[in-house]
Amino acid sequence: MGWEQIEISVPNCSSLQVISFPVVQLHLNRTAMRASQKDFENAMNQVKLLKKDPGNEAKLKLYALYKQATEGPCNTPKPGVFDLINKAKWDAWNALGSLPKETARQNYVDLVSSLSPSLESSSQVEPGTDRKSTGYETLMVTSEDGITKIMLNRPTKKNALNVEMYHEIMHALKAASEDDSAITVLTGNGDYYSSGNDLTNFTDIPPGGVEEKAKNGAILLREFVGCFIDFPKPLIAMVNGPAVGISVTLLGLFDAVYASDRATFHTPFSHLGQSPEGCSSYTFPKIMSPAKAIEMLVFGKKLTAGEACAQGLVTEVFPDSTFQKEVWTRLKAFAKLPPNAMRISKEIIRNREKEKLHAVNAEECSVLQGRWLSDECMNAVVNFLSRKSKL
Ligand SMILES: CCCCCCCCCCC/C=C/C(=O)SCCNC(=O)CCNC(=O)[C@H](O)C(C)(C)COP(=O)(O)OP(=O)(O)OC[C@H]1O[C@@H](n2cnc3c(N)ncnc32)[C@H](O)[C@@H]1OP(=O)(O)O
């Protein structure tokens, strides 16, 4: 076993502390989108080649991820308050909680890559860009400055959610809940936030297979919405443009919703012969009063961003010209807050509703399963697909 060393100086402490990195042989499986043992070793070597001091924050993060990747969750006694350096290191490691070893290893590799853009990395990072998770067909997922951004990426289809996208969003949320980011953001690429469920999900039904397809659709939807109900970190929607259907209803499960003044909010369920989902039958009446919720969910009233803000569905509206800049500045400040405190505060605010939300979700999916078999729904889908109608 060899030992590599980096120096770390901790704020408010003039001394320099040497952290030793044992270069051990790890035997972890190579899986898709995960750093291999070789990537990890390369990253440890790259740390030695860094031309610029990455700063204390990054060094502590490297230390913590290294320990987590090689030893697992923090298992040593907490140093005393006056042992500043060891306490800072312990805090950084302990803050990773039960982050799996493989995720820690990937995060270590990604962090080193982001610190050394000029060095060729064997991971998937594109020089000069965010840390980027490849392997998604319908999303762009990046992580930077303590923020994981999940961007819906079917702009030519107005970011309609096809079955693949439902699965990929669930995967990205699970990964974000375990990564070292403090907050997670969902947004859309292009002019739309999302046009909701991709209506071609209703096609390719084998003869006699419509019941089976509806049953599987309900299972998928229940699992999908469940991921939002259970998401443990602050979850923020950046609604960059019009939002339709399920992309609107889910907003009731987000912790903050920032919208461009170009955004609109439309839930035309009755027009489509369908019924509300995303727990909106419960969250919307609570957020905006039952009558206002019925205007949206039953009569399909489309709200402007300003109206949605007045109803409490949107947290704040920004002019489209400054939307990205203003919101990202704010999010970067949020992401610097202590992540565990944010997580725990969200938990205490949201937890007592969780059971109820899961029950609502189950009921909504079961009602929708029946709706998908109705003539009203089938006709609406056929009309859209045969270009006879749009919203
Ligand atoms: C048996 C059941 C199994 C189902 C499994 C499903 C599981 C979960 C279901 C969850 C329930 C969710 C419900 C909802 O979200 S309801 C809302 C559904 N959305 C809509 O009805 C919107 C339909 N789209 C439109 O009305 C218009 O496209 C829109 C107003 C959004 C934009 O109009 P515009 O003129 O600006 O642009 P285009 O129409 O030319 O769109 C560009 C291309 O994008 C395609 N598109 C857009 N939205 C959708 C969509 N939702 N589904 C499929 N395709 C969409 C559009 O067809 C254009 O494609 P082409 O360029 O190829 O023509």
The ligand as an ORCA input file, in Angstrom:
! r2SCAN-3c Opt
* xyz 0 1
  C     -52.585      3.308    -22.301
  C     -51.881      4.289    -21.541
  C     -50.377      4.271    -21.340
  C     -49.875      5.594    -21.027
  C     -48.681      5.710    -20.177
  C     -48.566      7.106    -19.646
  C     -48.089      7.227    -18.297
  C     -48.260      8.557    -17.604
  C     -49.408      9.428    -17.990
  C     -49.476     10.660    -17.146
  C     -50.706     11.487    -17.399
  C     -50.330     12.804    -17.948
  C     -51.214     13.606    -18.529
  C     -50.818     14.829    -19.252
  O     -49.712     15.304    -19.244
  S     -52.066     15.552    -20.168
  C     -51.251     16.671    -21.256
  C     -50.837     16.016    -22.541
  N     -50.289     17.001    -23.445
  C     -50.970     17.553    -24.449
  O     -52.124     17.264    -24.677
  C     -50.213     18.517    -25.330
  C     -50.332     18.161    -26.785
  N     -49.569     19.114    -27.591
  C     -50.101     20.252    -28.114
  O     -51.244     20.552    -27.927
  C     -49.178     21.136    -28.902
  O     -48.157     20.337    -29.418
  C     -48.564     22.295    -28.059
  C     -49.668     23.278    -27.705
  C     -47.895     21.753    -26.803
  C     -47.475     23.021    -28.884
  O     -48.028     23.442    -30.132
  P     -47.064     24.083    -31.268
  O     -47.906     24.363    -32.438
  O     -46.258     25.166    -30.684
  O     -46.025     22.902    -31.579
  P     -46.301     21.513    -32.306
  O     -47.659     21.007    -31.983
  O     -45.976     21.620    -33.761
  O     -45.261     20.547    -31.546
  C     -43.962     20.294    -32.053
  C     -43.783     18.792    -32.131
  O     -43.914     18.252    -30.798
  C     -44.946     17.271    -30.775
  N     -45.596     17.311    -29.461
  C     -45.780     18.357    -28.674
  N     -46.381     18.000    -27.540
  C     -46.595     16.693    -27.625
  C     -47.202     15.730    -26.752
  N     -47.660     16.058    -25.540
  N     -47.246     14.457    -27.137
  C     -46.744     14.079    -28.327
  N     -46.157     14.935    -29.215
  C     -46.093     16.239    -28.846
  C     -45.871     17.661    -31.908
  O     -46.622     16.571    -32.310
  C     -44.874     18.126    -32.954
  O     -44.289     16.966    -33.500
  P     -43.908     16.895    -35.067
  O     -42.906     17.988    -35.272
  O     -43.371     15.530    -35.261
  O     -45.182     17.154    -35.806
*
